[in-house]
Amino acid sequence: MRVLFSVLLGLLLAARLPAGPTYGADAPSESATPQAPAGSERVQTLKLPAGSSLYSKAHFSNDALRLAAIVETGLDRSICVWNVSNGELLAHHKHKMDSGRELCDVFFNSRDELITEDMHGRGFDPPTRFFRRNPISGVELGKLHVAHILSAGPVLIRQARAIAIASENTVEIFDDTLIGKRRSIPCKNISSLAAAPDGKRLAIGTSRGEVLFLNLENDKLSDPIKIGKQGLWQIVWSGDGALFTTIADDGRLSTLRTDGSMQASTTDKAPLPIGCAFTKDNTEMVIVGSDRNLTLLSAADHSVRATRKVDKKCYVSLSRDGKYLVIESAKGELIITSAELKSRDAD
């Protein structure tokens, strides 16, 4: 299920990441952000390798000038890295599936090196391995083996330059160079993870409809906050860390304050939400529905502010800050466009 939702959601963690040595530590740099031409929603078009389709979610580098993703060609998967400024394919690292390694995900660490995730071995749910690579040459710089099956993650903890992963009953945190000691924190029924913007807390969703906060400075868990009866497969923080929104297995959308008090909850969403991101001012949320259309909701009461129909029969993925869409077109392209919705567009 984790891989399925990653494919549907894609790119929620990526766009307008700031320049500098720390991953998301400072305010986004406008000069490093892909800019749409005047009067146009389109920012850039990236060509996929011939005969390929997007397999994984994709991520921008810290300066937002590169985009990395895993593509699938027949039975093989490859790592692709593009220059967002001119659309050039900078690297195409091929991996044959018959080698026993099944590529699952790729993202940039705080040093703009690639971290790839794969399942290594045969049989049902083989172990996971992470590799650190040079984004252009593909040369391996480090690796980490995980014996257990992942139920959530990987999630970047920006300020700490760390990565969090989880099995059903354990959270593990390690340096994003894949070097050094791993910390393990017991926690039951884990189904989702999300790092707070300040890098000091990790929100943990459970299959029992609860959220707990892990204090990353002392590894202590808070008391659980009950959201509902269904499992929580996604948690999204507002940019200021004052709010967080959960999406449950039944599509229930809940926005809460960090003290656990409910701000808004919506149970009658149709189609089901498959992606969510807060806008820059943290007062609204852009929701991607299972029909690939967009809805702008008030974070205060979930009232509909605007809607937009995306006329593409393909993947639609939303950036973490709600500013960009990445659309995989039928022509073998990745199209980066504006995701901004205005109230006058509301039905």
SEDRENPA-385278 format. One record per residue (C-alpha): residue number from 0; residue in one letter; y, x negated, z. Coordinates in pm, 1 decimal. Example, Ala and Ser with C-alpha at 12.3 -4.5 7.8 and 13.67 -1.06 7.14 Angstrom:
BEGIN
n:0&res:a&yy:-450.0&xx:-1230.0&zz:780.0;
n:1&res:s&yy:-106.0&xx:-1367.0&zz:714.0;
//
This chain:
BEGIN
n:0&res:m&yy:0.0&xx:0.0&zz:0.0;
n:1&res:r&yy:238.8&xx:-288.8&zz:78.3;
n:2&res:v&yy:202.1&xx:-428.2&zz:-274.5;
n:3&res:l&yy:241.3&xx:-81.8&zz:-430.4;
n:4&res:f&yy:568.4&xx:-13.4&zz:-255.4;
n:5&res:s&yy:692.6&xx:-364.1&zz:-337.1;
n:6&res:v&yy:636.1&xx:-289.3&zz:-704.3;
n:7&res:l&yy:816.6&xx:45.8&zz:-680.8;
n:8&res:l&yy:1108.3&xx:-77.2&zz:-477.1;
n:9&res:g&yy:1158.9&xx:-423.3&zz:-619.6;
n:10&res:l&yy:1485.7&xx:-611.6&zz:-578.4;
n:11&res:l&yy:1603.5&xx:-422.6&zz:-270.4;
n:12&res:l&yy:1652.5&xx:-746.8&zz:-95.9;
n:13&res:a&yy:1847.4&xx:-918.6&zz:-364.0;
n:14&res:a&yy:2197.9&xx:-923.2&zz:-514.1;
n:15&res:r&yy:2532.8&xx:-1067.6&zz:-423.1;
n:16&res:l&yy:2385.1&xx:-1318.1&zz:-184.2;
n:17&res:p&yy:2646.8&xx:-1565.9&zz:-68.6;
n:18&res:a&yy:2681.0&xx:-1927.0&zz:-171.6;
n:19&res:g&yy:2624.3&xx:-2201.8&zz:83.4;
n:20&res:p&yy:2339.1&xx:-2357.5&zz:274.2;
n:21&res:t&yy:2254.8&xx:-2055.1&zz:488.5;
n:22&res:y&yy:2091.2&xx:-1752.3&zz:335.2;
n:23&res:g&yy:2339.1&xx:-1468.3&zz:372.6;
n:24&res:a&yy:2523.0&xx:-1621.4&zz:669.8;
n:25&res:d&yy:2877.2&xx:-1576.4&zz:540.5;
n:26&res:a&yy:3066.3&xx:-1314.1&zz:343.3;
n:27&res:p&yy:2954.5&xx:-1281.5&zz:-20.2;
n:28&res:s&yy:3139.5&xx:-1501.8&zz:-264.2;
n:29&res:e&yy:3303.5&xx:-1291.3&zz:-535.3;
n:30&res:s&yy:3307.6&xx:-1587.0&zz:-774.0;
n:31&res:a&yy:2931.1&xx:-1620.1&zz:-737.6;
n:32&res:t&yy:2861.5&xx:-1253.5&zz:-803.4;
n:33&res:p&yy:2766.2&xx:-1136.7&zz:-1154.3;
n:34&res:q&yy:3064.6&xx:-941.1&zz:-1285.1;
n:35&res:a&yy:3045.0&xx:-646.4&zz:-1523.7;
n:36&res:p&yy:3267.1&xx:-666.1&zz:-1833.6;
n:37&res:a&yy:3577.0&xx:-445.5&zz:-1816.8;
n:38&res:g&yy:3493.4&xx:-86.0&zz:-1905.5;
n:39&res:s&yy:3120.0&xx:-152.0&zz:-1899.8;
n:40&res:e&yy:2847.7&xx:-92.8&zz:-1641.7;
n:41&res:r&yy:2622.3&xx:-360.9&zz:-1785.1;
n:42&res:v&yy:2642.2&xx:-703.1&zz:-1619.8;
n:43&res:q&yy:2370.1&xx:-893.3&zz:-1804.9;
n:44&res:t&yy:2050.1&xx:-850.5&zz:-2004.1;
n:45&res:l&yy:1757.5&xx:-1081.9&zz:-1933.1;
n:46&res:k&yy:1472.2&xx:-1115.2&zz:-2180.7;
n:47&res:l&yy:1116.3&xx:-1099.8&zz:-2051.7;
n:48&res:p&yy:860.7&xx:-1333.9&zz:-2215.8;
n:49&res:a&yy:695.8&xx:-1173.3&zz:-2518.3;
n:50&res:g&yy:432.9&xx:-915.5&zz:-2424.3;
n:51&res:s&yy:522.5&xx:-930.1&zz:-2054.1;
n:52&res:s&yy:622.4&xx:-666.7&zz:-1801.0;
n:53&res:l&yy:778.8&xx:-697.8&zz:-1456.9;
n:54&res:y&yy:515.0&xx:-717.4&zz:-1182.1;
n:55&res:s&yy:699.6&xx:-804.7&zz:-860.8;
n:56&res:k&yy:1030.3&xx:-735.7&zz:-698.8;
n:57&res:a&yy:1287.9&xx:-997.1&zz:-802.5;
n:58&res:h&yy:1546.1&xx:-1189.7&zz:-604.4;
n:59&res:f&yy:1880.7&xx:-1353.2&zz:-667.8;
n:60&res:s&yy:1948.7&xx:-1708.4&zz:-552.9;
n:61&res:n&yy:2208.6&xx:-1771.7&zz:-281.9;
n:62&res:d&yy:2488.1&xx:-1816.0&zz:-537.0;
n:63&res:a&yy:2364.6&xx:-1506.6&zz:-727.8;
n:64&res:l&yy:2347.0&xx:-1709.9&zz:-1049.1;
n:65&res:r&yy:1965.6&xx:-1717.2&zz:-1079.3;
n:66&res:l&yy:1707.1&xx:-1442.5&zz:-1069.2;
n:67&res:a&yy:1335.6&xx:-1496.9&zz:-1003.9;
n:68&res:a&yy:1046.4&xx:-1256.1&zz:-1055.7;
n:69&res:i&yy:675.3&xx:-1244.7&zz:-1134.9;
n:70&res:v&yy:582.4&xx:-1102.1&zz:-1474.3;
n:71&res:e&yy:244.0&xx:-994.3&zz:-1602.7;
n:72&res:t&yy:104.4&xx:-1073.4&zz:-1948.6;
n:73&res:g&yy:-239.1&xx:-926.0&zz:-2004.5;
n:74&res:l&yy:-453.2&xx:-1050.4&zz:-1715.5;
n:75&res:d&yy:-222.8&xx:-1342.0&zz:-1630.3;
n:76&res:r&yy:90.0&xx:-1358.0&zz:-1413.8;
n:77&res:s&yy:380.7&xx:-1599.7&zz:-1435.8;
n:78&res:i&yy:687.0&xx:-1700.2&zz:-1236.4;
n:79&res:c&yy:1011.2&xx:-1658.4&zz:-1431.6;
n:80&res:v&yy:1358.3&xx:-1784.0&zz:-1340.7;
n:81&res:w&yy:1667.9&xx:-1671.6&zz:-1535.2;
n:82&res:n&yy:2029.8&xx:-1781.9&zz:-1552.3;
n:83&res:v&yy:2217.2&xx:-1459.9&zz:-1472.7;
n:84&res:s&yy:2543.1&xx:-1586.0&zz:-1626.7;
n:85&res:n&yy:2408.3&xx:-1624.1&zz:-1981.8;
n:86&res:g&yy:2065.1&xx:-1455.4&zz:-1966.7;
n:87&res:e&yy:1875.4&xx:-1777.3&zz:-2043.0;
n:88&res:l&yy:1513.5&xx:-1805.8&zz:-1926.3;
n:89&res:l&yy:1527.1&xx:-2130.8&zz:-1728.6;
n:90&res:a&yy:1161.7&xx:-2156.5&zz:-1628.3;
n:91&res:h&yy:830.6&xx:-1987.6&zz:-1706.1;
n:92&res:h&yy:548.5&xx:-2112.8&zz:-1484.7;
n:93&res:k&yy:214.0&xx:-1972.7&zz:-1596.4;
n:94&res:h&yy:-80.0&xx:-1907.3&zz:-1361.6;
n:95&res:k&yy:-420.5&xx:-1791.6&zz:-1482.4;
n:96&res:m&yy:-581.7&xx:-1516.2&zz:-1279.2;
n:97&res:d&yy:-927.8&xx:-1670.3&zz:-1320.7;
n:98&res:s&yy:-819.1&xx:-1957.9&zz:-1094.9;
n:99&res:g&yy:-875.2&xx:-1724.1&zz:-798.6;
n:100&res:r&yy:-503.4&xx:-1707.8&zz:-720.5;
n:101&res:e&yy:-330.8&xx:-1373.2&zz:-760.4;
n:102&res:l&yy:47.8&xx:-1408.7&zz:-755.2;
n:103&res:c&yy:211.1&xx:-1126.6&zz:-557.6;
n:104&res:d&yy:575.2&xx:-1211.3&zz:-484.9;
n:105&res:v&yy:851.0&xx:-1470.4&zz:-527.7;
n:106&res:f&yy:1191.8&xx:-1522.1&zz:-363.6;
n:107&res:f&yy:1447.9&xx:-1794.6&zz:-286.8;
n:108&res:n&yy:1469.0&xx:-1961.5&zz:54.6;
n:109&res:s&yy:1791.9&xx:-2085.4&zz:218.7;
n:110&res:r&yy:1780.2&xx:-2403.8&zz:8.9;
n:111&res:d&yy:1739.3&xx:-2214.5&zz:-319.8;
n:112&res:e&yy:1380.7&xx:-2332.1&zz:-352.2;
n:113&res:l&yy:1120.9&xx:-2077.6&zz:-459.8;
n:114&res:i&yy:872.5&xx:-1931.1&zz:-213.9;
n:115&res:t&yy:573.3&xx:-1773.5&zz:-384.9;
n:116&res:e&yy:313.2&xx:-1554.0&zz:-220.0;
n:117&res:d&yy:-39.0&xx:-1524.9&zz:-352.0;
n:118&res:m&yy:-378.6&xx:-1399.9&zz:-247.1;
n:119&res:h&yy:-632.4&xx:-1679.7&zz:-282.3;
n:120&res:g&yy:-1002.0&xx:-1615.7&zz:-320.1;
n:121&res:r&yy:-1239.4&xx:-1347.1&zz:-430.7;
n:122&res:g&yy:-1337.9&xx:-1016.5&zz:-276.9;
n:123&res:f&yy:-1145.6&xx:-738.4&zz:-104.2;
n:124&res:d&yy:-812.0&xx:-839.5&zz:56.7;
n:125&res:p&yy:-843.4&xx:-1220.9&zz:36.0;
n:126&res:p&yy:-621.3&xx:-1445.6&zz:255.3;
n:127&res:t&yy:-253.9&xx:-1502.2&zz:170.8;
n:128&res:r&yy:-90.2&xx:-1834.6&zz:88.3;
n:129&res:f&yy:278.0&xx:-1922.1&zz:55.8;
n:130&res:f&yy:400.7&xx:-2210.1&zz:-160.6;
n:131&res:r&yy:744.0&xx:-2376.2&zz:-171.7;
n:132&res:r&yy:835.8&xx:-2487.5&zz:-523.4;
n:133&res:n&yy:1111.2&xx:-2644.5&zz:-727.4;
n:134&res:p&yy:1252.6&xx:-2343.2&zz:-919.8;
n:135&res:i&yy:1284.0&xx:-2529.1&zz:-1252.1;
n:136&res:s&yy:990.7&xx:-2771.1&zz:-1261.5;
n:137&res:g&yy:757.1&xx:-2555.1&zz:-1053.1;
n:138&res:v&yy:645.2&xx:-2864.6&zz:-857.6;
n:139&res:e&yy:480.3&xx:-2773.4&zz:-526.3;
n:140&res:l&yy:684.3&xx:-2891.3&zz:-224.3;
n:141&res:g&yy:487.7&xx:-2735.1&zz:59.0;
n:142&res:k&yy:238.6&xx:-2462.5&zz:147.3;
n:143&res:l&yy:125.1&xx:-2238.7&zz:429.5;
n:144&res:h&yy:-206.3&xx:-2056.8&zz:473.5;
n:145&res:v&yy:-231.3&xx:-1716.0&zz:642.8;
n:146&res:a&yy:-581.1&xx:-1617.1&zz:744.4;
n:147&res:h&yy:-513.0&xx:-1250.6&zz:815.3;
n:148&res:i&yy:-420.8&xx:-965.3&zz:581.1;
n:149&res:l&yy:-47.8&xx:-884.0&zz:569.2;
n:150&res:s&yy:70.2&xx:-534.9&zz:658.0;
n:151&res:a&yy:444.1&xx:-611.5&zz:621.1;
n:152&res:g&yy:672.5&xx:-885.2&zz:491.5;
n:153&res:p&yy:753.9&xx:-1145.5&zz:391.6;
n:154&res:v&yy:1109.0&xx:-1090.0&zz:518.1;
n:155&res:l&yy:1382.5&xx:-1353.2&zz:520.8;
n:156&res:i&yy:1564.9&xx:-1397.1&zz:851.0;
n:157&res:r&yy:1884.0&xx:-1529.8&zz:705.5;
n:158&res:q&yy:2076.5&xx:-1695.4&zz:986.5;
n:159&res:a&yy:1762.8&xx:-1855.2&zz:1127.6;
n:160&res:r&yy:1642.4&xx:-1986.7&zz:789.1;
n:161&res:a&yy:1307.1&xx:-1834.4&zz:871.4;
n:162&res:i&yy:1047.8&xx:-1598.3&zz:725.3;
n:163&res:a&yy:871.7&xx:-1317.5&zz:911.2;
n:164&res:i&yy:535.4&xx:-1170.6&zz:816.6;
n:165&res:a&yy:305.1&xx:-930.5&zz:998.1;
n:166&res:s&yy:-55.5&xx:-832.0&zz:1020.8;
n:167&res:e&yy:-130.0&xx:-491.8&zz:1167.6;
n:168&res:n&yy:-100.0&xx:-622.3&zz:1525.0;
n:169&res:t&yy:97.3&xx:-950.4&zz:1509.7;
n:170&res:v&yy:438.4&xx:-1070.1&zz:1389.3;
n:171&res:e&yy:455.3&xx:-1434.1&zz:1278.8;
n:172&res:i&yy:777.1&xx:-1628.8&zz:1223.0;
n:173&res:f&yy:803.3&xx:-1969.0&zz:1054.5;
n:174&res:d&yy:1064.5&xx:-2194.1&zz:895.4;
n:175&res:d&yy:1142.7&xx:-2111.6&zz:532.2;
n:176&res:t&yy:1040.4&xx:-2464.1&zz:427.8;
n:177&res:l&yy:685.8&xx:-2367.2&zz:539.6;
n:178&res:i&yy:694.1&xx:-2666.3&zz:776.0;
n:179&res:g&yy:674.0&xx:-2657.5&zz:1152.4;
n:180&res:k&yy:513.1&xx:-2443.6&zz:1417.5;
n:181&res:r&yy:454.4&xx:-2070.9&zz:1373.2;
n:182&res:r&yy:548.9&xx:-1824.7&zz:1645.7;
n:183&res:s&yy:320.0&xx:-1526.1&zz:1700.5;
n:184&res:i&yy:431.3&xx:-1209.4&zz:1881.5;
n:185&res:p&yy:177.0&xx:-931.2&zz:1950.6;
n:186&res:c&yy:281.0&xx:-581.0&zz:1838.6;
n:187&res:k&yy:50.8&xx:-295.6&zz:1740.2;
n:188&res:n&yy:32.6&xx:-82.6&zz:1423.4;
n:189&res:i&yy:297.5&xx:-271.1&zz:1222.7;
n:190&res:s&yy:387.5&xx:-114.6&zz:886.8;
n:191&res:s&yy:734.6&xx:-256.4&zz:801.1;
n:192&res:l&yy:983.6&xx:-530.6&zz:895.2;
n:193&res:a&yy:1359.7&xx:-575.0&zz:848.3;
n:194&res:a&yy:1587.3&xx:-853.2&zz:974.7;
n:195&res:a&yy:1925.5&xx:-756.5&zz:1120.2;
n:196&res:p&yy:2231.5&xx:-903.1&zz:945.0;
n:197&res:d&yy:2313.2&xx:-1125.1&zz:1244.6;
n:198&res:g&yy:1967.0&xx:-1283.1&zz:1232.8;
n:199&res:k&yy:1907.6&xx:-1214.7&zz:1601.9;
n:200&res:r&yy:1682.2&xx:-908.8&zz:1578.2;
n:201&res:l&yy:1389.2&xx:-792.8&zz:1375.5;
n:202&res:a&yy:1328.2&xx:-420.8&zz:1336.4;
n:203&res:i&yy:957.7&xx:-336.6&zz:1332.9;
n:204&res:g&yy:832.3&xx:-4.8&zz:1195.9;
n:205&res:t&yy:489.0&xx:122.3&zz:1292.7;
n:206&res:s&yy:227.5&xx:349.6&zz:1140.8;
n:207&res:r&yy:286.2&xx:583.0&zz:1437.1;
n:208&res:g&yy:644.8&xx:659.5&zz:1336.7;
n:209&res:e&yy:811.5&xx:423.8&zz:1586.1;
n:210&res:v&yy:1070.3&xx:144.5&zz:1563.2;
n:211&res:l&yy:1084.9&xx:-153.0&zz:1798.6;
n:212&res:f&yy:1334.6&xx:-438.5&zz:1806.9;
n:213&res:l&yy:1218.2&xx:-797.0&zz:1845.6;
n:214&res:n&yy:1477.8&xx:-1026.0&zz:2006.4;
n:215&res:l&yy:1441.0&xx:-1345.0&zz:1803.7;
n:216&res:e&yy:1607.6&xx:-1556.7&zz:2071.7;
n:217&res:n&yy:1348.3&xx:-1484.4&zz:2340.7;
n:218&res:d&yy:1067.9&xx:-1308.5&zz:2143.4;
n:219&res:k&yy:1085.6&xx:-998.9&zz:2364.6;
n:220&res:l&yy:1012.3&xx:-652.2&zz:2228.4;
n:221&res:s&yy:1219.9&xx:-345.6&zz:2309.5;
n:222&res:d&yy:1074.7&xx:-11.3&zz:2407.9;
n:223&res:p&yy:968.4&xx:193.8&zz:2102.7;
n:224&res:i&yy:1203.4&xx:449.6&zz:1947.5;
n:225&res:k&yy:1014.3&xx:753.2&zz:1820.3;
n:226&res:i&yy:1128.1&xx:860.9&zz:1471.9;
n:227&res:g&yy:852.8&xx:1105.2&zz:1372.3;
n:228&res:k&yy:478.0&xx:1139.3&zz:1330.4;
n:229&res:q&yy:444.6&xx:962.3&zz:994.5;
n:230&res:g&yy:426.3&xx:587.4&zz:937.8;
n:231&res:l&yy:748.0&xx:401.9&zz:850.1;
n:232&res:w&yy:710.9&xx:197.2&zz:534.0;
n:233&res:q&yy:1073.1&xx:86.1&zz:494.4;
n:234&res:i&yy:1364.7&xx:-2.6&zz:724.0;
n:235&res:v&yy:1714.3&xx:-85.6&zz:593.2;
n:236&res:w&yy:2004.2&xx:-219.5&zz:803.0;
n:237&res:s&yy:2370.4&xx:-145.9&zz:741.6;
n:238&res:g&yy:2574.9&xx:-455.2&zz:663.5;
n:239&res:d&yy:2745.7&xx:-454.3&zz:1002.8;
n:240&res:g&yy:2418.3&xx:-406.9&zz:1191.4;
n:241&res:a&yy:2541.5&xx:-89.8&zz:1362.0;
n:242&res:l&yy:2299.1&xx:146.0&zz:1185.1;
n:243&res:f&yy:1954.1&xx:137.3&zz:1034.7;
n:244&res:t&yy:1770.0&xx:382.8&zz:811.1;
n:245&res:t&yy:1396.1&xx:439.8&zz:794.6;
n:246&res:i&yy:1183.6&xx:597.6&zz:520.8;
n:247&res:a&yy:858.7&xx:754.9&zz:637.6;
n:248&res:d&yy:538.4&xx:810.9&zz:441.9;
n:249&res:d&yy:628.0&xx:1178.9&zz:397.6;
n:250&res:g&yy:976.0&xx:1093.5&zz:261.9;
n:251&res:r&yy:1164.8&xx:1169.2&zz:583.1;
n:252&res:l&yy:1493.4&xx:975.2&zz:579.9;
n:253&res:s&yy:1637.7&xx:894.0&zz:924.8;
n:254&res:t&yy:1956.7&xx:705.2&zz:1012.5;
n:255&res:l&yy:1995.6&xx:582.9&zz:1369.7;
n:256&res:r&yy:2231.9&xx:379.0&zz:1582.3;
n:257&res:t&yy:2086.0&xx:64.7&zz:1734.7;
n:258&res:d&yy:2076.2&xx:229.1&zz:2078.8;
n:259&res:g&yy:1812.8&xx:463.1&zz:1933.6;
n:260&res:s&yy:2030.9&xx:772.2&zz:1905.1;
n:261&res:m&yy:1977.1&xx:973.2&zz:1587.4;
n:262&res:q&yy:2276.9&xx:999.4&zz:1356.2;
n:263&res:a&yy:2116.1&xx:1194.3&zz:1071.2;
n:264&res:s&yy:1769.5&xx:1295.3&zz:955.6;
n:265&res:t&yy:1661.5&xx:1457.5&zz:629.9;
n:266&res:t&yy:1314.3&xx:1600.4&zz:573.2;
n:267&res:d&yy:1360.3&xx:1808.1&zz:257.5;
n:268&res:k&yy:1429.1&xx:1530.8&zz:7.6;
n:269&res:a&yy:1281.5&xx:1605.5&zz:-332.9;
n:270&res:p&yy:1203.2&xx:1389.0&zz:-514.5;
n:271&res:l&yy:1086.2&xx:1148.8&zz:-247.2;
n:272&res:p&yy:1310.3&xx:846.6&zz:-175.5;
n:273&res:i&yy:1153.5&xx:516.9&zz:-279.9;
n:274&res:g&yy:1453.0&xx:290.5&zz:-219.0;
n:275&res:c&yy:1764.4&xx:280.2&zz:-3.0;
n:276&res:a&yy:2066.7&xx:54.4&zz:51.8;
n:277&res:f&yy:2392.7&xx:90.6&zz:241.3;
n:278&res:t&yy:2715.6&xx:54.5&zz:45.3;
n:279&res:k&yy:2959.4&xx:-224.7&zz:125.2;
n:280&res:d&yy:3165.9&xx:-24.1&zz:374.8;
n:281&res:n&yy:2848.4&xx:99.8&zz:552.5;
n:282&res:t&yy:2960.8&xx:465.0&zz:538.6;
n:283&res:e&yy:2729.3&xx:571.6&zz:255.5;
n:284&res:m&yy:2381.0&xx:501.0&zz:121.6;
n:285&res:v&yy:2250.9&xx:482.7&zz:-234.1;
n:286&res:i&yy:1904.7&xx:637.9&zz:-261.3;
n:287&res:v&yy:1662.4&xx:582.3&zz:-550.8;
n:288&res:g&yy:1432.4&xx:881.3&zz:-592.7;
n:289&res:s&yy:1078.8&xx:883.7&zz:-727.8;
n:290&res:d&yy:1226.5&xx:1036.4&zz:-1045.4;
n:291&res:r&yy:1436.6&xx:713.8&zz:-1081.9;
n:292&res:n&yy:1763.0&xx:904.0&zz:-1029.5;
n:293&res:l&yy:2031.0&xx:801.4&zz:-779.0;
n:294&res:t&yy:2191.7&xx:993.9&zz:-493.5;
n:295&res:l&yy:2487.1&xx:885.2&zz:-281.2;
n:296&res:l&yy:2452.4&xx:1013.6&zz:74.9;
n:297&res:s&yy:2689.4&xx:1006.9&zz:369.7;
n:298&res:a&yy:2546.8&xx:778.6&zz:638.4;
n:299&res:a&yy:2695.9&xx:1010.3&zz:901.0;
n:300&res:d&yy:2518.0&xx:1335.1&zz:809.4;
n:301&res:h&yy:2320.0&xx:1268.2&zz:487.0;
n:302&res:s&yy:2537.6&xx:1508.6&zz:289.3;
n:303&res:v&yy:2528.0&xx:1445.4&zz:-87.3;
n:304&res:r&yy:2842.5&xx:1273.2&zz:-215.4;
n:305&res:a&yy:2735.2&xx:1203.3&zz:-572.8;
n:306&res:t&yy:2437.3&xx:1192.7&zz:-806.5;
n:307&res:r&yy:2357.5&xx:997.1&zz:-1120.7;
n:308&res:k&yy:2078.5&xx:1031.3&zz:-1372.9;
n:309&res:v&yy:1936.9&xx:705.0&zz:-1503.8;
n:310&res:d&yy:1828.7&xx:767.5&zz:-1860.5;
n:311&res:k&yy:1555.0&xx:505.0&zz:-1872.8;
n:312&res:k&yy:1179.9&xx:555.1&zz:-1871.3;
n:313&res:c&yy:1110.6&xx:240.5&zz:-1676.4;
n:314&res:y&yy:1145.4&xx:68.0&zz:-1340.0;
n:315&res:v&yy:1471.9&xx:126.1&zz:-1155.2;
n:316&res:s&yy:1533.6&xx:-106.7&zz:-862.1;
n:317&res:l&yy:1828.5&xx:-121.6&zz:-623.9;
n:318&res:s&yy:1996.0&xx:-429.6&zz:-480.4;
n:319&res:r&yy:2022.9&xx:-472.1&zz:-105.2;
n:320&res:d&yy:2395.7&xx:-392.7&zz:-90.7;
n:321&res:g&yy:2366.2&xx:-89.0&zz:-316.6;
n:322&res:k&yy:2594.2&xx:-244.8&zz:-580.1;
n:323&res:y&yy:2350.9&xx:-325.1&zz:-862.0;
n:324&res:l&yy:2055.6&xx:-171.4&zz:-1039.2;
n:325&res:v&yy:1798.2&xx:-374.0&zz:-1225.8;
n:326&res:i&yy:1626.6&xx:-169.0&zz:-1495.7;
n:327&res:e&yy:1321.0&xx:-280.0&zz:-1689.3;
n:328&res:s&yy:1359.9&xx:-129.7&zz:-2033.8;
n:329&res:a&yy:1089.6&xx:-43.7&zz:-2285.8;
n:330&res:k&yy:1224.2&xx:-327.9&zz:-2503.5;
n:331&res:g&yy:1104.8&xx:-600.3&zz:-2266.7;
n:332&res:e&yy:1440.9&xx:-660.0&zz:-2101.2;
n:333&res:l&yy:1579.4&xx:-662.7&zz:-1749.2;
n:334&res:i&yy:1919.5&xx:-494.6&zz:-1749.4;
n:335&res:i&yy:2150.3&xx:-557.9&zz:-1453.1;
n:336&res:t&yy:2406.4&xx:-277.6&zz:-1421.3;
n:337&res:s&yy:2646.2&xx:-130.8&zz:-1170.9;
n:338&res:a&yy:2492.4&xx:116.0&zz:-923.6;
n:339&res:e&yy:2826.5&xx:251.3&zz:-804.1;
n:340&res:l&yy:2844.9&xx:629.3&zz:-773.9;
n:341&res:k&yy:3171.7&xx:817.0&zz:-742.0;
n:342&res:s&yy:3222.8&xx:1158.9&zz:-587.7;
n:343&res:r&yy:3345.6&xx:1305.5&zz:-915.1;
n:344&res:d&yy:2994.4&xx:1249.7&zz:-1057.1;
n:345&res:a&yy:2839.8&xx:1486.3&zz:-803.4;
n:346&res:d&yy:2671.8&xx:1795.8&zz:-934.9;
//
